[in-house]
Amino acid sequence: MNGWNLERTASICRERCGGQGYLSVNKFGDYLAIAHAALTAEGDNRVLMVKICKDMMTNVLKKGHKLPQMSQCPFREIAKADDITSLTTLLDMLKYRETIMFNKLVQDTKDLQTKKVSSYNILMRETSDTMQDLAMVYGERQTLEYCIERLAGMKSAANKEVMTKVFRLFGLEVIKRDMSFYMMQGLISQNAVASFNTARITIIKDIAAKTDDLLDCLNIPKHALYAPIA
């Protein structure tokens, strides 16, 4: 997930810098090379998603592990809300998608086994798209849960306010990517979509004003910021 994030960040920043972004002295080529190295594992990082989903099925179906539990009802509460941009609601929506994807994978696997499809074809071909969706939302849900846990331990009100916006933006971007899924499931109303887009734009502008402070928090070596474009 970090590799894909780095690739997107480097590519978008390169585009925003116009022709300057092509110059090697501005380091974007290095960052893209690092990103693609991180993306590659046994040919493609997505191959590892099969392993994640196989382990998840074993843990839930055979070892008694539980799927994530939502704090709100998806249809009586979330679907009727005009604002779905709180951290709690965003996390619940990821939990909902994870549960739906898991159940779909289990059912599809059973159906294919009944049809005598080989295990290899089930894993690598027939259920590949569902596995990728499940593995991704599993990682994103874990990430947002950890972010919320760290947020609870912050003592500075100012820092907590800034990081709340950063974590909300992460959740909003993830939900935005899969917006069609949530709308087809009936989890997002038209009013919620309107407020969602407004909140996302507002948060981006607020975070942009704190960019220098956030970079300082990352402890990026000063020499790494000395590229001409910086």
Beta strands, then each sheet from edge to edge (+ up, - down):
end
